[in-house]
Amino acid sequence: MRILACDTSNSTCCAGVYDDMKPLAYELSMEQKTHSETFMPLVDRIMHEAGIGFDSIDCFAVTTGPGSFTGIRIGLSAVKGMALASGKGVIPVSSTLALAMSCEICEDTDRITYFVPCFDARNNRVFARIMNGKTHATVIEENAYDATELAVQFKNMLGTKKPRIIVMGNGSETMRAAFDEAGIRAEYAQGAVILPQGIAAAALIDPKPVDGASVTATYCAVSQAERFKK
């Protein structure tokens, strides 16, 4: 399956073309510009580099959140437009799963390894999930969490087990404080970001493209404007 994988859900944006996970072209942007300025030119560049048109794409894969409300909307709008114009389907992908699938275990051990992909949601909150780093099975579902409460929930789940825990993403420092307080030892990769191959890999876990119009955002929280509306 040839996939155009896209992400604008957080501070970086990226896109890549993969043919059954073989990379044809990809790019990650860390520019300090809005994704509305950088994303479509980035897609144009990778399509040109891959030497293909949208008619050669089997489907799109796009992160639907959680993350930046504005960023998510930019990516979804762009991908929906491309899907409609090309008549292709879309595979929605969780941002936390895409982040986890963008990372690999470099030094494997016999211990259970847990991944904690997380994005900063401010005020001691994170968008996160906790999953088995080898099987990718989710053990604590994706949601918006108070970091302290998530740490307590995870500690209670672990009991006496001492697994290897790898926390990744820009919510790492928030989780570090919460895990330290809970007495949970972990490794931290604050600089880890969503990569195109992570999106494609997540999409291929259950590759069932749907009509782009039916794809919706996964915010896991209400916007700041909605919180203070009352």
N, C-alpha and C positions, 0 to 999 in steps of 0.2 A: 504494500500500500504506500503510495506516494503522498506525503503529508506536508502541508505548509503550516508549521507550528509558530504560534504568535503569543506574545505576552506584553502587556502594558500595565499590569496590575499593581506594580509597586514603583520604587524609585528608578529602576532600570527598565529598559524595554529591549525586546529581542525578537528575532524571527529566523527561521531556518527551514530548508527544504530537505526532507529525508525520504529515501526510498527503502522501505523495510529497514529503517534505522541506519542505512548507509547515508552519510551526509553528502549532499550535493552542493550546498552553500548555506552559510549561516552568519549571523552577526549579532553582537551584543552592544548596545549603546548605553554608556554611562554619562552622557551629556547632561548638563544642567539646564536643558531646555524642556519645554513641555512635550509630552508624548504626541500631542497634536501636530507639533512641528517636525518631530524626528521619525515617527513610526512609518508612515507611508513611503517617504524617501528610502528608508531602510529596507522595506519590503521590495521596492523597485530595484534596489541594488542587488539583493540576493537572488531575485528572479533573473536578473540580467546575468549575474555570475553563474547561476545554474544553467543558463542557456535554454530555459523553457518558458512556456506561457501558461496561463491559468487553465487552459484546456488540458494540460498534461498533469494537473493536480487531481488526485482522487478525492481529497477532502481537506478541510481546514481543521486545525486544532487550536483552541484559544483558551487561555486562562479566564475564568469567570469570577475570580476572587476567592477568598477575601483579600483585602488590601486597600489601596487608594480608591475612594469612590469615583473620583474624576478619571483616574487612570483606567479603571475597569471599564467605564462607559466608553472611553476613547477606543480601546481595543475591540470591544464588542461591536460598536457601531461600524468600525472599519471592516472587521471580518464579516459581519452580516452583509455589508454592502458588496464586498468581494464575492461572497457566497451566492448572493442573489444574482449578480451580474454574470457569474460563471456557471450557475446552475449546479453548484457542488454542495455537499453536506458539510456539517460542522460537528466536531466532537468537543463538547465542553470539558474542561480540565480544571480541577481544583488547584489553586495557587500553592497551597501547602504541599500537596502531593507532587506538583511539578518541581518545587524546591527540593524536596526529599529525593526525587528521582534524578536531580541534577548533581547529586553527591554520591560518592562511592566510599566504601570502607577500604582504606589503604592498608591498614595493619589488622588483619582478621585475627580473632581469638576464638576459643571455644565457648566463651561467654555469650549469652544473649546480648544483642546490641539493639538499643532503641534509638530511633531518630526523633528529634523534636524540632520540626520545621516551624518557625514562628516569625511573625511580623509585628513590629511595634504598633500598638493601637493607642498609645499615650495613657497617662494616668494609671500606670501599673497594670495596663491591660495589653494582651497580645491576641492576635489571631493565630491559632496553633492547632496542631493535632499531635498525637504521639503514636508511633508505629514501629513495628518490628523492622529493623534496618536490613534484614536479609530476605524476609518473605514479603515485606511491604504490607503486611496485614495491620490494619488500624486497631489500636488497643484503647485509645481515648479519642473520641470523634472530634473532627474539626469544628471549631466554634470560636467565639470571642470569649476570652477568659480573663478574670483577675489572676495575675501571675501567682500570687500567694495561694489562692484557692486551687489553682491547677497543680502547684507543687505538692500541696497536701493530698489532693486526690491521687496523684501519681505515687507518692510515698506510701499511701494506704494500699494501693494496688500492688506495689512491689513487695510489701511485707519484709521478709528477711533476705530476699534475693538481692544480689549485688551485680547487676548487669553493667555493661558498658553503655553509657548514655552520651549521645552526640547532639548538641543543640546547634541549630544553624539558622541564619537569617538575621535581619536587623532587630529582631526582638530578643536576641541572645543576652544582651546585658540586663534587660529586665528580668529574664528568666534566671540569669546567674544569681542575682540578688535573692530571688525567691527560693531557688534551689539551695543556696548557701544557708539561708535561714532554716530550711526544712532538713538540712543535713544530707542533701543529695549531692553526690560527687558526679561531675559531668565534664565533658570536653566541649569547647565552644568554638564555633566558626561563624563569627559575626559577619564576616565579609562574604559569606556564601550568598549567591543570588540565583534566580531562576535562569536556566540556560535553555536554548532551543531543544537540545537533545533530551532534556528532562521533560519538557512538554510532550515531545513526540513519544517518549517511552511511556509516560503516563497515559497518553491517548491510546496506545496499543495494548494496554492492559485489558480494555474492553472496547474494541474499536467498532462502535455503532454510531455512525454519523446520523445526525438528525437535521431537519430543516432549520436553516439559520434563524428564521423568525421565531422559533420556539425556544431558542437559547436565552437564558436569563442570568442576571448577575447573582452571585452568592456573596452578599455583603456581610452576613453574620452579625450585623449591628445596624443601628440607625445612624444617620448622619448627624454631625454636630448641630446643624441647623434644626433638625427634627427634635433632637434632645432638648434644645433650649427654646423651642417654639412656644411652649406653655409659659 
